[in-house]
């Protein structure tokens, strides 16, 4: 492939990606204002694939509802809580905790 053709292909791919992103924003841009999400919206909101969302619902690892026994819905607030449910401390947090413990032990003696 010539350099001109490669540039043209790259430009076309960039335009397609921009169009895809714009479409996703239009489709899922209001997710923060919705209280209830369907599977596709939950996937867009979390960044997880639809198939993985279904796997999480099947194993009971993600909070969800099935009001009619078939369709799956998610409470956006519960999904936010679930996403943040296992925080990992930073090194600075651990150092601060250790320093506090050392200071409290020094005060006791």
Buried (B, 14 or more C-beta within 10 A) or exposed (E): EEEEEEEEEEEEEEEEEEEEEEEEEEEBEEBEEEEEBEBEBBBBBBEBEEEEBBEBBEEEEBBBEEEEEEEBBBBBEEBEEBEEEEEEEEEEEEEEEEEEEEEEEEEEE
